[in-house]
Amino acid sequence: MVSLTQKERESMLVLFKDFSSFYNANSMSKLLKMTSVGVQKMFKRLLDANLLISKRIGKSIIYKVNLNDNYVRQLMSFLLADEANNFRRWKEEFEGLFKKDRIVLMYGSSIKNYAQASDIDVMIILRKGEVEEVNKFIKEKKEILPKTLHSIKMTYRDLLENLKKKDKVMIDIIKNAIVLHGHDLYVEVIKNVTSI
């Protein structure tokens, strides 16, 4: 079992969520506000712990989360769940959507600064037969929430196809979303579209 620092957690989440981009120590250092040397040491520790994999491209070494390892997939699920704990209000608000085999994401301006956001954006990954039930729940929430609620509903297959073809809007949502529910399933989806 590996104990991660806050910066290591942040780097793992960035690498996981922004699966379609390549990060080296220099590009990650800018995001984490660390020195490049500090990020290199951190990445070496994560590589040694088998949490990351790397590949040399020219003079640069790029890193990805090692999603082929079961422990790492469980760790990513935990990190996503831990991140969602900062959004308890929304977990409680959308708890009615939390069913087995469903993923619920929240994204957009409401997770960055709710007070200044003009709307609330959620994405629900579900099975085809569940659309009517979800629509009913969303309609009820629209009537009571103080801000406009926008929802995207799609099947797992739709999500995978959009991610595989690197749909820019979908990639941006995934990169910035908070996973309110379905962390294990979400990790499996990302595993299926991540490569190095």
C-alpha positions as CSV (number, residue, x, y, z in Angstrom):
1,M,0.0,0.0,0.0
2,V,1.3,3.4,-1.0
3,S,0.8,6.6,1.0
4,L,0.4,9.6,-1.4
5,T,1.2,13.2,-0.7
6,Q,-1.4,15.8,-1.8
7,K,0.6,16.7,-4.9
8,E,0.9,13.0,-5.8
9,R,-2.8,12.7,-5.5
10,E,-3.4,15.8,-7.7
11,S,-0.9,14.5,-10.3
12,M,-2.6,11.1,-10.4
13,L,-6.0,12.7,-10.9
14,V,-4.7,15.0,-13.7
15,L,-3.1,12.1,-15.5
16,F,-6.2,10.0,-15.2
17,K,-8.8,12.6,-16.1
18,D,-6.8,14.1,-19.0
19,F,-6.2,10.7,-20.5
20,S,-6.0,12.0,-24.1
21,S,-3.0,14.4,-23.3
22,F,0.6,13.6,-22.7
23,Y,2.3,15.0,-19.6
24,N,6.0,15.1,-18.8
25,A,7.6,16.5,-15.7
26,N,7.8,20.0,-17.2
27,S,4.1,20.2,-18.2
28,M,2.9,18.8,-14.9
29,S,5.1,21.2,-12.9
30,K,3.2,24.1,-14.4
31,L,-0.1,22.6,-13.3
32,L,1.0,21.7,-9.8
33,K,3.1,24.9,-9.3
34,M,6.1,22.8,-8.5
35,T,9.6,22.7,-9.9
36,S,10.3,20.4,-12.8
37,V,12.9,18.6,-10.7
38,G,10.4,18.1,-7.9
39,V,7.9,16.6,-10.3
40,Q,10.6,14.3,-11.8
41,K,11.3,13.0,-8.3
42,M,7.6,12.6,-7.6
43,F,7.1,10.7,-10.9
44,K,10.1,8.4,-10.2
45,R,8.5,7.5,-6.8
46,L,5.2,6.8,-8.5
47,L,6.9,4.8,-11.2
48,D,8.8,2.7,-8.6
49,A,5.5,2.1,-6.8
50,N,4.0,0.8,-10.1
51,L,1.3,3.5,-10.1
52,L,2.5,5.1,-13.3
53,I,3.9,3.9,-16.6
54,S,6.2,5.9,-18.8
55,K,7.4,6.2,-22.4
56,R,10.1,8.1,-24.0
57,I,9.2,10.3,-27.0
58,G,12.2,12.0,-28.4
59,K,14.0,13.7,-25.5
60,S,10.9,13.7,-23.3
61,I,9.4,11.1,-21.0
62,I,5.6,11.0,-20.8
63,Y,3.6,9.5,-18.0
64,K,0.2,7.8,-17.7
65,V,-1.6,6.1,-14.8
66,N,-1.0,2.3,-14.8
67,L,-4.6,1.2,-15.3
68,N,-3.5,-2.3,-16.2
69,D,-2.9,-2.9,-12.5
70,N,-5.9,-3.8,-10.3
71,Y,-4.5,-2.0,-7.2
72,V,-4.1,1.2,-9.3
73,R,-7.6,1.0,-10.6
74,Q,-8.9,0.7,-7.0
75,L,-6.7,3.6,-6.0
76,M,-8.1,5.8,-8.7
77,S,-11.6,4.9,-7.7
78,F,-10.8,5.9,-4.2
79,L,-9.2,9.2,-5.3
80,L,-12.3,10.1,-7.4
81,A,-14.6,9.2,-4.4
82,D,-12.4,11.3,-2.1
83,E,-12.5,14.2,-4.5
84,A,-16.3,14.0,-4.6
85,N,-16.5,14.3,-0.8
86,N,-15.7,18.0,-1.3
87,F,-19.1,18.2,-3.1
88,R,-21.3,16.6,-0.5
89,R,-24.2,19.0,-1.2
90,W,-24.4,17.7,-4.8
91,K,-24.0,14.1,-3.8
92,E,-27.0,14.5,-1.5
93,E,-28.9,16.5,-4.2
94,F,-28.5,13.9,-6.9
95,E,-28.5,10.8,-4.7
96,G,-31.8,9.7,-6.3
97,L,-29.7,9.0,-9.5
98,F,-27.2,6.8,-7.7
99,K,-28.1,3.3,-8.9
100,K,-26.0,0.2,-9.6
101,D,-24.4,0.3,-13.0
102,R,-24.8,4.1,-13.3
103,I,-22.2,6.9,-13.4
104,V,-23.2,10.4,-12.4
105,L,-20.8,13.3,-13.2
106,M,-21.0,17.0,-12.4
107,Y,-19.1,19.5,-14.4
108,G,-19.0,23.1,-15.5
109,S,-19.0,26.4,-13.7
110,S,-21.1,25.1,-10.8
111,I,-18.3,23.0,-9.4
112,K,-15.7,25.8,-9.8
113,N,-17.7,28.6,-8.2
114,Y,-21.4,27.9,-7.5
115,A,-22.2,31.4,-6.4
116,Q,-21.2,32.8,-9.8
117,A,-22.4,29.9,-11.9
118,S,-25.5,30.5,-14.0
119,D,-26.4,26.8,-14.2
120,I,-25.8,23.2,-13.0
121,D,-24.5,20.6,-15.4
122,V,-24.7,16.9,-14.8
123,M,-24.0,13.8,-17.0
124,I,-25.7,10.5,-16.3
125,I,-24.3,7.3,-17.9
126,L,-27.1,4.8,-17.8
127,R,-28.7,1.9,-19.6
128,K,-31.3,2.5,-22.3
129,G,-34.2,1.3,-20.2
130,E,-33.5,3.9,-17.5
131,V,-34.0,7.1,-19.5
132,E,-37.6,7.6,-18.4
133,E,-36.9,7.2,-14.7
134,V,-33.9,9.6,-15.0
135,N,-36.0,12.2,-16.9
136,K,-38.6,12.1,-14.2
137,F,-36.0,12.7,-11.5
138,I,-34.3,15.6,-13.5
139,K,-37.7,17.2,-14.1
140,E,-38.4,17.2,-10.4
141,K,-35.0,18.7,-9.6
142,K,-35.5,21.4,-12.2
143,E,-38.6,22.6,-10.4
144,I,-36.8,23.0,-7.0
145,L,-33.2,24.0,-7.8
146,P,-32.5,27.7,-7.8
147,K,-30.4,27.5,-11.0
148,T,-31.1,26.0,-14.4
149,L,-30.2,22.3,-14.5
150,H,-28.8,20.9,-17.7
151,S,-28.4,17.2,-18.1
152,I,-26.7,14.9,-20.6
153,K,-27.9,11.3,-20.6
154,M,-26.0,8.6,-22.5
155,T,-25.3,4.9,-22.5
156,Y,-21.9,3.4,-21.8
157,R,-21.5,2.6,-25.4
158,D,-22.2,6.3,-26.4
159,L,-19.6,7.5,-23.9
160,L,-17.0,5.0,-25.1
161,E,-17.5,5.9,-28.7
162,N,-17.3,9.6,-28.0
163,L,-14.1,9.2,-26.0
164,K,-12.5,6.8,-28.5
165,K,-13.1,9.3,-31.3
166,K,-11.7,12.0,-29.0
167,D,-14.8,14.3,-29.1
168,K,-13.5,17.6,-27.8
169,V,-16.5,18.5,-25.8
170,M,-16.7,15.1,-24.2
171,I,-13.0,15.1,-23.4
172,D,-13.3,18.5,-21.8
173,I,-16.2,17.4,-19.7
174,I,-14.3,14.3,-18.5
175,K,-11.1,16.3,-17.8
176,N,-13.0,18.7,-15.5
177,A,-15.8,16.6,-14.1
178,I,-16.4,15.4,-10.5
179,V,-17.6,11.8,-10.3
180,L,-20.4,11.9,-7.8
181,H,-21.3,8.2,-8.3
182,G,-20.0,5.1,-10.1
183,H,-16.3,5.5,-9.5
184,D,-15.3,1.9,-10.2
185,L,-17.3,1.9,-13.5
186,Y,-15.8,5.2,-14.4
187,V,-12.3,3.9,-13.9
188,E,-13.1,1.0,-16.2
189,V,-14.4,3.3,-18.9
190,I,-11.3,5.4,-18.8
191,K,-9.1,2.3,-18.8
192,N,-10.7,1.2,-22.1
193,V,-9.8,4.5,-23.8
194,T,-6.4,5.1,-22.3
195,S,-3.2,4.2,-24.1
196,I,0.5,5.3,-24.1
